[in-house]
Amino acid sequence: MRLFSYLDEADDRTFGVLVEGGVMPWLALDPARLWIDAPPFAELDPSVVMAFAGDAGAALEQMARGVEEARSRGVRPLPLGSLRPAPAVWAPGKIVCIGLNYRDHVAEQRIDPPARPTLFAKFDNAIVADGEPIVRPTGTHALDLEVELGVVIGRRAKAVDAVVGPEHVAGYVVCNDVTARDWQGNKAALAPGERGDGQWLRAKGSDTFLPIGPWFVTPEDLVEPHALALRSWRIPGAGPHAGEAIPMQDGTTADMIFRIPELIELVSAAITLEPGDLLVTGTPAGVGVFRDPPVFLEPGDRVRVEVEGIGSVENPVIEGSS
């Protein structure tokens, strides 16, 4: 099932199911409110809906029944082009990100593959929707992009074995792990005499540094998450190639060093994962900092990242105020 998150007429976040002709609104799916104990609809994201249903399978069956009921009552889907996209996950309790998780990305840095996953965190201040601006903060001159597959937790996971890890996945989203490479401390991003502070949290967790697309795809519609193409483009706002989508990354999730079940096992051994939490699983080669010469995002540019089978998220880059 493919779900689409959007802002309704009251600017509340909601979602619906993709059907022929558009999106069937969540509120139309269950007029009897079969999920009696669920929180207010505007606070829901798809993963939390599935958790309240008891399990993802039950939720999907209920949504499918709701679509048929809505159709029988003459409810028409909303045209997709009329909806204002919202992030498919909008209030995760935790955002756990994985660094150095693609072989080609490790190779382009000329370093050895890690013996275990590299974990870091972002917070929901970093989340923006499709079309919303990425703000380049004052003090950084080396903004970069990273296309990533996001894994949304749908069932509580504590010390979960990798074998059953997939049972805790509610769905998948597309993410852009925006990074200030000079703040991260990458040598190629530093001007002569400049020293990076090596602060990954600041470099990757600043406001607007995690665009998330509106599409939420359930495991039933994405049977093999380790065989997906990942691509990214920079669209310059000035210069001879202004307006042209210039390819940056072109990889595949098959290149992951640590696969999703392993990541769930590792993280849940120490950090309890709850419905709505997000794992951002790493990026392939082709990022700007490791090109020769390096390529960074400038105000006026646009950036688009795409994961096969899910969708894309595209955002303009603007300069932050001092």
Backbone torsions as a table, in degrees:
resi	resn	phi	psi	omega
1	MET	NA	139.1	178.6
2	ARG	-111.0	123.2	-179.2
3	LEU	-111.3	149.1	-177.4
4	PHE	-127.0	125.5	-179.6
5	SER	-95.6	139.4	-176.8
6	TYR	-155.9	169.1	175.1
7	LEU	-96.6	131.2	179.4
8	ASP	-84.6	-171.7	-175.1
9	GLU	-64.5	-23.1	178.4
10	ALA	-93.9	9.9	-177.7
11	ASP	66.1	19.2	173.1
12	ASP	-86.5	145.6	179.1
13	ARG	-80.5	134.9	177.6
14	THR	-151.4	-172.9	179.4
15	PHE	-155.4	168.2	177.6
16	GLY	-148.9	176.3	-178.6
17	VAL	-99.6	133.0	176.9
18	LEU	-69.9	123.8	177.0
19	VAL	-132.3	173.7	176.0
20	GLU	-61.6	124.5	179.4
21	GLY	97.4	-4.2	177.2
22	GLY	145.1	-140.9	-174.4
23	VAL	-122.9	124.4	175.3
24	MET	-83.9	117.2	-174.1
25	PRO	-62.2	146.1	177.4
26	TRP	-54.4	-43.2	-177.1
27	LEU	-63.5	-25.1	179.6
28	ALA	-82.1	-14.1	-173.4
29	LEU	-77.5	-28.7	-171.1
30	ASP	-142.2	71.3	-177.7
31	PRO	-62.8	-24.9	179.5
32	ALA	-82.8	-2.4	-179.4
33	ARG	51.8	63.4	-178.9
34	LEU	-64.4	-25.4	174.3
35	TRP	-89.2	75.9	-172.7
36	ILE	-61.4	-37.3	-173.6
37	ASP	-88.9	5.0	-179.4
38	ALA	-70.6	152.7	176.5
39	PRO	-69.7	174.7	180.0
40	PRO	-52.3	142.5	-173.6
41	PHE	-55.6	-37.9	-176.0
42	ALA	-65.1	-17.9	-178.7
43	GLU	-92.3	-5.8	-173.5
44	LEU	-81.2	144.2	160.0
45	ASP	-119.8	164.0	-171.4
46	PRO	-55.9	-37.2	-177.7
47	SER	-66.2	-36.2	179.7
48	VAL	-71.3	-37.1	174.7
49	VAL	-56.0	-45.3	-178.7
50	MET	-65.4	-35.9	178.4
51	ALA	-65.1	-41.3	179.5
52	PHE	-68.6	-25.7	177.7
53	ALA	-75.2	-10.5	179.5
54	GLY	103.2	-39.8	173.9
55	ASP	-163.2	162.7	-174.6
56	ALA	-62.8	-39.9	-178.8
57	GLY	-60.1	-44.7	179.2
58	ALA	-63.7	-39.6	-179.6
59	ALA	-63.9	-43.1	-179.1
60	LEU	-64.4	-41.5	177.9
61	GLU	-62.3	-39.9	-179.0
62	GLN	-68.0	-40.1	177.6
63	MET	-63.7	-41.3	179.4
64	ALA	-62.0	-42.6	176.4
65	ARG	-62.5	-39.2	179.8
66	GLY	-62.9	-38.1	177.9
67	VAL	-62.0	-45.7	-179.5
68	GLU	-65.0	-40.0	177.2
69	GLU	-61.9	-44.1	-179.2
70	ALA	-62.5	-42.0	178.2
71	ARG	-61.9	-41.9	-178.2
72	SER	-65.5	-25.6	177.8
73	ARG	-89.3	3.8	176.8
74	GLY	83.1	13.7	178.2
75	VAL	-71.4	129.5	-179.8
76	ARG	-98.1	142.4	177.5
77	PRO	-67.9	154.9	176.5
78	LEU	-81.8	132.8	177.2
79	PRO	-59.8	132.0	-176.3
80	LEU	-57.3	-39.6	-177.6
81	GLY	-67.9	-13.3	-179.3
82	SER	-90.1	-6.1	-172.9
83	LEU	-96.1	143.5	175.6
84	ARG	-92.4	115.1	-174.0
85	PRO	-62.2	145.2	171.0
86	ALA	-125.3	157.5	176.8
87	PRO	-60.1	138.4	-178.9
88	ALA	-64.9	-23.9	171.8
89	VAL	-126.3	122.8	-171.1
90	TRP	-121.3	-12.8	178.1
91	ALA	-145.0	57.7	-179.2
92	PRO	-67.5	140.2	175.3
93	GLY	-67.4	-33.0	179.5
94	LYS	-140.7	142.1	171.0
95	ILE	-122.8	106.2	-179.1
96	VAL	-105.8	121.7	-176.2
97	CYS	-110.1	152.1	-177.2
98	ILE	-116.8	125.0	176.3
99	GLY	-101.0	155.2	174.0
100	LEU	55.0	48.9	-175.2
101	ASN	-112.0	9.3	176.6
102	TYR	-124.6	132.6	-176.0
103	ARG	-59.6	-42.2	-177.9
104	ASP	-70.9	-29.4	176.9
105	HIS	-70.1	-37.9	175.0
106	VAL	-66.1	-41.9	-178.1
107	ALA	-64.1	-38.1	-178.9
108	GLU	-68.3	-16.2	176.8
109	GLN	-93.8	-5.9	-179.6
110	ARG	58.7	45.9	176.9
111	ILE	-127.6	166.6	178.5
112	ASP	-79.3	148.2	175.0
113	PRO	-59.4	143.9	-179.3
114	PRO	-70.7	150.6	177.9
115	ALA	-77.1	-23.2	177.6
116	ARG	-147.1	159.9	-178.0
117	PRO	-61.0	145.1	174.3
118	THR	-94.5	119.2	-176.5
119	LEU	-105.5	140.8	168.8
120	PHE	-147.6	174.0	-173.4
121	ALA	-126.2	153.0	164.7
122	LYS	-125.0	173.0	177.6
123	PHE	-128.6	171.1	-173.2
124	ASP	-73.4	-6.6	171.0
125	ASN	-63.0	-22.4	-177.3
126	ALA	-82.7	-15.0	-172.8
127	ILE	-78.3	130.3	170.6
128	VAL	-135.6	160.4	-176.9
129	ALA	-90.2	169.0	170.8
130	ASP	-54.3	127.6	178.9
131	GLY	92.0	-17.8	178.7
132	GLU	-80.1	152.9	-174.2
133	PRO	-76.2	144.5	163.4
134	ILE	-88.2	124.5	-176.7
135	VAL	-98.6	121.4	174.9
136	ARG	-81.4	112.4	-175.4
137	PRO	-67.2	152.5	172.7
138	THR	-60.2	131.6	177.2
139	GLY	108.6	-9.7	174.6
140	THR	-119.1	144.6	178.7
141	HIS	-126.4	11.3	-171.1
142	ALA	-135.2	63.2	-179.4
143	LEU	-81.5	135.0	-175.1
144	ASP	-133.0	166.5	-178.1
145	LEU	-116.1	156.7	174.3
146	GLU	-151.1	112.1	175.2
147	VAL	-76.2	134.4	-177.1
148	GLU	-145.4	148.4	171.6
149	LEU	-84.8	124.7	176.2
150	GLY	-98.4	134.0	179.2
151	VAL	-111.4	121.6	-176.6
152	VAL	-100.9	128.1	-179.4
153	ILE	-78.8	136.5	179.8
154	GLY	-118.6	-8.7	-179.6
155	ARG	-144.0	139.8	-176.8
156	ARG	-53.7	133.0	-178.3
157	ALA	-127.8	114.2	176.4
158	LYS	-130.8	118.1	-179.6
159	ALA	51.9	50.9	-177.3
160	VAL	-86.9	134.3	175.0
161	ASP	-73.3	147.6	-178.7
162	ALA	-56.7	-32.0	-177.3
163	VAL	-60.0	-37.8	-178.1
164	VAL	-102.1	2.3	-179.9
165	GLY	-51.6	-45.2	-178.9
166	PRO	-59.7	-23.2	179.1
167	GLU	-67.6	-15.0	-178.3
168	HIS	-98.1	4.0	-179.3
169	VAL	-92.5	125.2	176.0
170	ALA	-88.1	-34.7	-177.7
171	GLY	177.0	-173.1	-172.7
172	TYR	-132.1	147.3	179.3
173	VAL	-137.4	167.7	176.0
174	VAL	-104.2	135.9	-176.8
175	CYS	-130.8	154.6	171.3
176	ASN	-121.4	109.8	179.6
177	ASP	-85.2	83.1	-179.4
178	VAL	-67.3	140.4	-173.6
179	THR	-140.9	134.1	170.5
180	ALA	-89.1	100.6	-170.5
181	ARG	-67.4	-31.7	178.3
182	ASP	-68.6	-40.9	176.3
183	TRP	-66.0	-33.2	178.1
184	GLN	-68.3	-25.5	177.6
185	GLY	100.8	13.0	177.2
186	ASN	-66.4	125.6	-175.1
187	LYS	-59.6	-37.3	-177.3
188	ALA	-66.9	-15.8	-178.2
189	ALA	-95.7	-4.5	-172.8
190	LEU	-95.8	136.0	174.2
191	ALA	-73.1	160.3	178.1
192	PRO	-54.2	129.1	179.7
193	GLY	82.8	-5.6	-178.8
194	GLU	-87.3	145.6	176.9
195	ARG	-122.2	128.0	173.9
196	GLY	-77.4	154.3	-178.4
197	ASP	-96.1	-2.2	176.2
198	GLY	66.7	21.1	-176.9
199	GLN	-90.4	94.5	-179.1
200	TRP	-63.3	-36.0	-178.1
201	LEU	-63.2	-46.0	177.8
202	ARG	-69.0	-40.1	-176.6
203	ALA	-67.4	-29.8	-175.4
204	LYS	-117.8	-13.1	-174.7
205	GLY	-108.5	9.8	179.9
206	SER	-65.7	162.3	178.4
207	ASP	-52.2	136.7	175.4
208	THR	73.6	10.2	-174.3
209	PHE	-89.3	15.0	175.4
210	LEU	-142.6	74.5	170.4
211	PRO	-62.0	133.9	177.3
212	ILE	-126.5	131.5	-179.4
213	GLY	-69.8	166.5	-178.2
214	PRO	-81.3	-11.2	-174.8
215	TRP	-86.5	134.8	175.2
216	PHE	-124.8	114.9	-175.2
217	VAL	-112.4	126.7	-176.7
218	THR	-80.6	159.9	-178.2
219	PRO	-57.1	-29.3	179.5
220	GLU	-63.9	-27.3	179.6
221	ASP	-99.9	-1.9	179.1
222	LEU	-137.9	70.7	-168.5
223	VAL	-63.3	-38.0	-178.0
224	GLU	-121.1	92.1	-178.7
225	PRO	-72.9	-7.0	-179.5
226	HIS	-102.0	28.2	176.9
227	ALA	-145.8	45.3	-176.3
228	LEU	-114.7	138.8	173.9
229	ALA	-75.5	139.8	174.4
230	LEU	-123.2	130.5	-178.2
231	ARG	-138.4	153.7	174.2
232	SER	-144.4	155.3	-178.6
233	TRP	-139.5	144.1	167.4
234	ARG	-105.6	132.2	-179.8
235	ILE	-115.9	96.9	-174.6
236	PRO	-61.7	145.1	177.1
237	GLY	-93.0	-8.4	-178.5
238	ALA	-150.6	168.4	177.9
239	GLY	92.3	-177.5	-174.6
240	PRO	-64.9	-20.2	-178.5
241	HIS	-109.8	22.3	-179.5
242	ALA	-55.7	131.1	178.7
243	GLY	82.7	-4.4	-179.0
244	GLU	-93.5	131.8	178.4
245	ALA	-78.6	106.8	-177.1
246	ILE	-95.2	118.7	-178.6
247	PRO	-61.4	139.4	175.9
248	MET	-116.5	-68.5	-178.2
249	GLN	-106.8	146.3	176.4
250	ASP	-150.9	88.0	-174.6
251	GLY	-130.4	-167.1	-179.4
252	THR	-146.7	145.6	177.4
253	THR	-66.8	-12.7	174.6
254	ALA	-63.5	-17.0	-177.4
255	ASP	-88.0	1.9	178.4
256	MET	-58.3	137.6	174.2
257	ILE	-77.9	-47.0	177.4
258	PHE	-114.2	119.6	-175.6
259	ARG	-82.1	171.0	-171.4
260	ILE	-57.7	-47.1	178.6
261	PRO	-58.2	-39.8	177.8
262	GLU	-63.9	-39.9	-179.7
263	LEU	-64.9	-41.8	178.6
264	ILE	-63.7	-40.7	178.3
265	GLU	-62.1	-48.3	-177.0
266	LEU	-63.6	-49.2	-176.1
267	VAL	-66.4	-45.9	-174.4
268	SER	-69.9	-15.8	176.0
269	ALA	-65.0	-27.1	-177.6
270	ALA	-122.2	-26.3	-174.8
271	ILE	-126.3	113.8	179.0
272	THR	-66.9	126.7	179.3
273	LEU	-97.0	133.9	-177.2
274	GLU	-115.5	160.4	176.4
275	PRO	-53.5	132.3	-178.4
276	GLY	96.4	-16.1	176.1
277	ASP	-65.8	155.3	-173.4
278	LEU	-125.9	129.5	169.6
279	LEU	-104.5	125.1	178.1
280	VAL	-107.9	114.5	-152.8
281	THR	-96.4	9.4	176.4
282	GLY	111.4	170.5	-172.9
283	THR	-133.6	149.3	176.7
284	PRO	-82.0	-178.7	-179.7
285	ALA	-67.0	163.9	174.6
286	GLY	110.6	1.4	178.5
287	VAL	-64.2	161.5	-171.8
288	GLY	-67.1	-34.7	-171.4
289	VAL	-67.7	-26.2	-176.6
290	PHE	-100.1	13.3	173.6
291	ARG	-85.9	164.3	-179.3
292	ASP	-125.8	103.1	-0.8
293	PRO	-77.6	165.3	178.4
294	PRO	-60.0	149.8	178.5
295	VAL	-123.5	123.6	180.0
296	PHE	-122.7	159.1	-179.4
297	LEU	-79.0	136.2	-179.6
298	GLU	-117.8	151.5	173.7
299	PRO	-54.3	135.9	-174.1
300	GLY	100.5	-21.8	175.7
301	ASP	-73.4	164.4	165.8
302	ARG	-123.1	154.6	180.0
303	VAL	-135.4	134.6	179.2
304	ARG	-128.6	134.0	174.5
305	VAL	-125.3	150.2	-172.1
306	GLU	-145.6	136.4	172.3
307	VAL	-118.2	125.4	-179.1
308	GLU	-54.9	136.8	177.3
309	GLY	83.0	-7.7	179.4
310	ILE	-117.5	-64.1	-178.4
311	GLY	150.7	-160.2	-175.6
312	SER	-134.3	167.9	171.0
313	VAL	-139.3	130.8	-176.8
314	GLU	-128.1	135.1	-174.2
315	ASN	-141.9	142.9	171.2
316	PRO	-79.1	157.0	175.9
317	VAL	-108.4	130.2	178.3
318	ILE	-127.8	162.0	179.0
319	GLU	-84.4	135.6	176.3
320	GLY	-77.2	156.1	177.8
321	SER	-82.0	149.2	-178.3
322	SER	-82.9	NA	NA
